[in-house]
Amino acid sequence: MANRLSQAEWRRFFTVTAVIISPVVIIFVALEIIAWRYGETWPMSRVATWQNEAPDREWRGGDGQSYLTYKVSRVRLRRPEILVLGASRANGFEETQFKPYSFYNAGLTSWTFGHYRRFLELTTNTDYVPRILIVNVDFWMFGFGFEKYWKKRFYETPTTHIADIKIVLDEIIRRPIIIWQNLVNTKQFKGLYAVLSASGFRTDGSLMFGKLKLSPDRLSSDGTSVGVAPVELSDSFDPYQVRAFEHFMAAAKSRGIAVIGIQLPYYDKILDALETTARNGSWREFRSKERAQYFADQGLIFFDFADIPSLRNTPERFVDSIHPDRVAVSKLVKRIAKDPRVQQLLPRLTSENE
């Protein structure tokens, strides 16, 4: 009788436990399914392959820390002839501008010359190196203390599964109906940000900006200004950053990669402030004839488009005061294509894009 009672008690215990735990298990399984449907928990190798299967597919995760591992996976898969590398100012370069050459935009992954060199280490090997590397080369990259803002943003280690799940859970708690409604977008889009906004990194790595509000004073209060990162000021070049630049150039040269460096345009409020501020030493040094010759001696094919008269006071061609839009960037690519230094490297670029 005692044994029968003991068995009954055990059955009762397991039944009660199952009743208590079942809702938790159901919720956890549902959360895993939603996160998987959104692609937020996918490994980047799977994302890279999925995106190759259709030209309209876009990805952008919700954590903001997976861009590097995602784009490294895409570069390894696509093996482009032309590779763009840099911060958000690189977003406007896209594949159509460089036809007929294969292309990938790895922007929004690298902020410093050390990042550039490390990206090459992660993506090149005996079987693949890009022919051309196009990089952001902005004056502030040579300033003292520049790396303190950006060094830690080079996220080589992917986020954990638990961290990805938490991002999705937080969003479900915040707006559950929106999460449910946007499940229909998961065929074309993956990653929490891309699914919810219907916008992400395209198959060529470029990122489309949203529709601009063309109010006359839009750029006067866009949150950008001289002295605020990334438009940081310095009295002169930092020798440490100069060495980092030279190490990066040496790494590219050792791999047989031609490097094109571009300082893209700024809107006039940035240019005016740079010319009048007291601490503009690095800005002036960057644009000097001596530094132009230095860049050439290092093997950099450099284009300084910081001040383009036709663009500097044309607000419709800027996303904000330091980010020219894709139309402006496309016009500059056409100018680059006509340069004799570039024609030697990419002879078909001019004729294909007239």
Beta strands, then each sheet from edge to edge (+ up, - down):
strand 1: 58-59
strand 2: 82-86
strand 3: 103-107
strand 4: 132-136
strand 5: 189-190
strand 6: 258-263
strand 7: 300-304
strand 8: 318-320
strand 9: 323-324
sheet 1: 1+ 5+
sheet 2: 3+ 2+ 4+ 6+ 7+
sheet 3: 8+ 9-
end
